[in-house]
Amino acid sequence: MIQEFISQITDANGLARPTRFAVQIVPPKIMQSLFGNQPNQSQTASLASLLGTTPQSLGALPDYFRQMGVEGVDIPDRLDFMCTRAELPGKTYGISDIRTYGSFFSMPHVDVYSDITLSFIVGQDMLERHFFDAWSYTIQDPDTSDFNYIDDYATTMDIYQLDDTDNATYGVRFFQCWPLTIGQMNLDYAAHNQFHILPITFEYRKWINLRINAGTPTTIEPSGGVPKGFETTIYDPRQK
């Protein structure tokens, strides 16, 4: 019995470890568009100054990412390295009781996805907190309290389970993902030799197992580069 158990683990290439994972958060579209349209924003700001109004009232979005100092930073790479805790999501179904004849039984009628929480180490430059603060301001403007369009601030996020050689053996993609909650960070004179951990709870529309769409781009490459497909980062046990 023990030998059979060992044989099964050997055939599985060992056991999956929760310490082996990677996270790729695609910067929201609004962040990329703001960096690419700074001249237009400057013109709008000048017009707003002449009219004695604010850029927001003219339909311009404040560049909170630039104001927070996160432009020019490889955000996906930084957040991947700083993420100390992530989750592979669960899934359930909303059900209704059905009876045609005899006893009741349950039938699914909607898929239900739970929020997930990721935790990030925070650098002394506080860039992680600045980034998520700026992201939250693109969801709801702090001055006007107006909410933006979800297509601008929602993005995709991938979470990978890695093996001992950093190959992805499982991957999940979250669609229309955005930070629902920015967790508090406690300040404490007694917290010697400790560092900040920033918990972020994400809302999303749905997730898929990336195995079912191996050609889906999974990482953000430098400008002009070709996104890597899932088939280049995950092994297929059927081809062993």
C-alpha positions as CSV (number, residue, x, y, z in Angstrom):
1,M,0.0,0.0,0.0
2,I,2.8,2.4,0.9
3,Q,4.7,1.6,-2.3
4,E,1.6,2.2,-4.4
5,F,1.1,5.6,-2.7
6,I,4.8,6.5,-3.4
7,S,4.4,5.3,-7.0
8,Q,1.3,7.6,-7.5
9,I,3.2,10.6,-6.1
10,T,6.2,9.7,-8.4
11,D,3.9,9.5,-11.4
12,A,2.5,13.0,-10.4
13,N,6.1,14.4,-10.5
14,G,5.8,15.0,-6.7
15,L,3.3,17.1,-4.7
16,A,2.1,20.6,-5.6
17,R,3.4,23.1,-3.0
18,P,1.5,26.2,-2.0
19,T,4.7,28.2,-1.8
20,R,5.3,27.8,-5.6
21,F,3.1,30.3,-7.5
22,A,3.2,33.4,-9.7
23,V,0.8,36.3,-10.2
24,Q,0.5,38.4,-13.3
25,I,-1.7,41.5,-13.0
26,V,-2.3,43.4,-16.3
27,P,-2.3,47.2,-15.6
28,P,-5.8,48.5,-16.2
29,K,-6.5,50.0,-19.6
30,I,-7.1,53.5,-18.0
31,M,-3.5,53.4,-16.7
32,Q,-2.0,52.7,-20.1
33,S,-4.2,55.2,-21.9
34,L,-3.3,58.0,-19.5
35,F,0.4,57.4,-20.0
36,G,-0.2,57.5,-23.8
37,N,-2.3,60.6,-23.9
38,Q,-0.5,63.1,-21.6
39,P,-0.4,65.9,-24.2
40,N,-4.2,65.9,-24.6
41,Q,-4.6,66.0,-20.9
42,S,-2.3,69.0,-20.7
43,Q,-4.4,70.8,-23.3
44,T,-7.5,70.0,-21.4
45,A,-6.0,71.2,-18.1
46,S,-5.0,74.5,-19.8
47,L,-8.5,75.0,-21.1
48,A,-10.0,74.2,-17.7
49,S,-7.7,76.8,-16.2
50,L,-8.9,79.4,-18.7
51,L,-12.5,78.6,-18.0
52,G,-12.0,78.5,-14.2
53,T,-13.2,74.9,-13.9
54,T,-11.6,71.5,-13.3
55,P,-10.4,69.0,-15.9
56,Q,-12.9,66.5,-14.5
57,S,-15.8,68.7,-15.5
58,L,-14.5,68.8,-19.1
59,G,-14.5,65.0,-19.2
60,A,-10.7,64.5,-18.7
61,L,-9.6,61.8,-16.2
62,P,-6.9,62.9,-13.8
63,D,-3.6,60.9,-14.2
64,Y,-3.5,59.5,-10.7
65,F,-0.9,56.8,-11.7
66,R,1.5,59.5,-12.8
67,Q,0.8,61.6,-9.7
68,M,1.5,58.6,-7.5
69,G,4.8,58.0,-9.2
70,V,4.2,54.6,-10.6
71,E,4.7,55.4,-14.3
72,G,7.8,53.8,-15.8
73,V,7.7,50.9,-13.2
74,D,7.2,47.4,-14.4
75,I,4.1,46.9,-12.3
76,P,3.4,43.2,-13.3
77,D,6.9,42.2,-12.4
78,R,7.0,44.2,-9.1
79,L,3.6,42.9,-7.9
80,D,4.6,39.3,-8.8
81,F,7.7,39.4,-6.7
82,M,6.0,41.2,-3.8
83,C,2.9,38.9,-3.7
84,T,3.3,36.7,-0.6
85,R,-0.1,35.1,-0.7
86,A,-2.6,34.3,-3.4
87,E,-5.6,32.0,-4.0
88,L,-6.7,29.6,-6.6
89,P,-10.4,30.3,-6.7
90,G,-13.3,28.1,-6.0
91,K,-16.6,27.9,-7.9
92,T,-20.2,27.1,-7.0
93,Y,-23.6,27.3,-8.5
94,G,-26.8,28.9,-7.5
95,I,-29.5,26.3,-7.4
96,S,-33.3,26.1,-7.5
97,D,-35.4,23.3,-6.2
98,I,-37.2,21.5,-9.0
99,R,-40.1,19.0,-8.8
100,T,-41.8,17.4,-11.8
101,Y,-43.0,14.3,-10.0
102,G,-41.9,12.8,-6.7
103,S,-39.3,14.4,-4.5
104,F,-37.6,17.8,-5.0
105,F,-34.1,18.0,-6.5
106,S,-31.7,20.8,-7.2
107,M,-30.8,22.3,-10.6
108,P,-28.2,24.9,-11.2
109,H,-29.3,28.2,-12.8
110,V,-26.3,30.5,-12.3
111,D,-22.5,30.3,-11.7
112,V,-21.2,32.0,-8.6
113,Y,-17.7,33.2,-8.0
114,S,-16.2,34.3,-4.7
115,D,-13.9,37.2,-4.2
116,I,-10.2,36.4,-3.7
117,T,-7.6,38.2,-1.6
118,L,-3.9,38.6,-2.4
119,S,-1.3,39.9,0.0
120,F,1.7,42.0,-1.0
121,I,4.9,43.0,0.7
122,V,5.2,46.8,0.6
123,G,8.6,48.4,-0.3
124,Q,9.9,51.4,1.5
125,D,8.9,53.5,-1.5
126,M,5.3,52.4,-0.8
127,L,4.8,51.9,-4.5
128,E,2.4,49.0,-4.0
129,R,0.1,51.1,-1.9
130,H,0.4,54.1,-4.3
131,F,-0.5,51.8,-7.2
132,F,-3.6,50.4,-5.6
133,D,-4.7,53.9,-4.3
134,A,-4.3,55.3,-7.8
135,W,-6.3,52.3,-9.2
136,S,-9.1,52.9,-6.7
137,Y,-9.2,56.6,-7.7
138,T,-9.9,55.5,-11.3
139,I,-12.8,53.5,-10.1
140,Q,-14.3,56.4,-8.2
141,D,-12.9,59.9,-8.5
142,P,-12.0,61.2,-5.0
143,D,-13.0,64.8,-5.8
144,T,-16.2,64.3,-7.7
145,S,-17.2,60.9,-6.3
146,D,-18.2,59.9,-9.9
147,F,-17.7,56.3,-10.9
148,N,-15.9,55.4,-14.1
149,Y,-16.8,52.8,-16.7
150,I,-15.8,49.3,-15.7
151,D,-14.1,48.6,-19.1
152,D,-11.6,51.3,-18.2
153,Y,-10.6,50.2,-14.7
154,A,-11.2,46.4,-14.8
155,T,-8.4,44.2,-16.1
156,T,-7.3,40.5,-16.4
157,M,-5.2,38.7,-13.8
158,D,-3.5,35.3,-14.0
159,I,-2.4,33.1,-11.1
160,Y,-0.2,30.1,-11.8
161,Q,0.8,27.1,-9.7
162,L,4.5,26.3,-10.3
163,D,6.5,23.2,-10.0
164,D,10.0,23.0,-8.5
165,T,11.6,24.2,-11.7
166,D,9.2,27.2,-12.2
167,N,7.1,25.6,-14.9
168,A,3.4,26.5,-14.6
169,T,1.4,23.3,-14.0
170,Y,-2.0,25.1,-13.5
171,G,-3.2,28.5,-14.5
172,V,-6.3,30.6,-13.9
173,R,-7.4,33.8,-15.6
174,F,-9.7,36.3,-14.0
175,F,-11.8,38.5,-16.3
176,Q,-12.9,42.1,-15.5
177,C,-10.9,42.0,-12.3
178,W,-10.6,45.1,-10.0
179,P,-9.7,45.9,-6.4
180,L,-12.8,45.7,-4.3
181,T,-11.0,46.3,-1.0
182,I,-7.7,47.8,-0.1
183,G,-6.8,46.5,3.3
184,Q,-5.6,48.6,6.2
185,M,-1.9,48.8,7.1
186,N,-1.3,49.0,10.9
187,L,1.4,51.3,12.3
188,D,2.9,50.2,15.6
189,Y,5.9,51.3,17.6
190,A,6.1,47.7,19.0
191,A,6.4,46.1,15.5
192,H,10.2,45.9,15.4
193,N,11.9,44.0,12.5
194,Q,8.5,43.6,10.7
195,F,7.3,44.9,7.4
196,H,4.0,45.9,5.9
197,I,1.7,43.4,4.3
198,L,-1.0,44.9,2.1
199,P,-4.1,42.7,1.5
200,I,-6.1,43.4,-1.6
201,T,-9.5,41.8,-2.2
202,F,-10.4,41.5,-5.9
203,E,-13.8,41.3,-7.5
204,Y,-14.1,39.7,-11.0
205,R,-16.7,38.6,-13.4
206,K,-15.5,35.0,-13.9
207,W,-12.4,32.8,-14.2
208,I,-11.3,30.0,-16.5
209,N,-8.7,27.3,-16.4
210,L,-6.2,28.3,-19.0
211,R,-5.7,24.8,-20.1
212,I,-9.0,25.1,-22.2
213,N,-7.5,28.0,-24.2
214,A,-3.8,27.4,-24.5
215,G,-3.3,30.1,-27.0
216,T,-4.5,32.9,-24.7
217,P,-1.7,35.4,-23.9
218,T,-0.6,34.9,-20.4
219,T,2.2,37.5,-19.7
220,I,2.9,41.1,-20.5
221,E,5.9,41.5,-22.7
222,P,8.0,44.6,-23.5
223,S,6.6,46.9,-26.2
224,G,6.6,45.2,-29.5
225,G,7.2,41.8,-28.0
226,V,5.0,38.7,-28.6
227,P,2.9,37.6,-25.7
228,K,3.7,34.1,-24.5
229,G,1.0,31.6,-25.0
230,F,-0.1,29.2,-22.2
231,E,1.3,26.3,-24.1
232,T,4.8,27.6,-23.6
233,T,4.5,27.9,-19.8
234,I,2.5,24.8,-18.8
235,Y,3.2,21.2,-19.5
236,D,0.7,18.8,-20.9
237,P,0.8,15.4,-19.0
238,R,-0.8,13.7,-22.0
239,Q,2.4,14.4,-23.9
240,K,4.8,13.0,-21.3
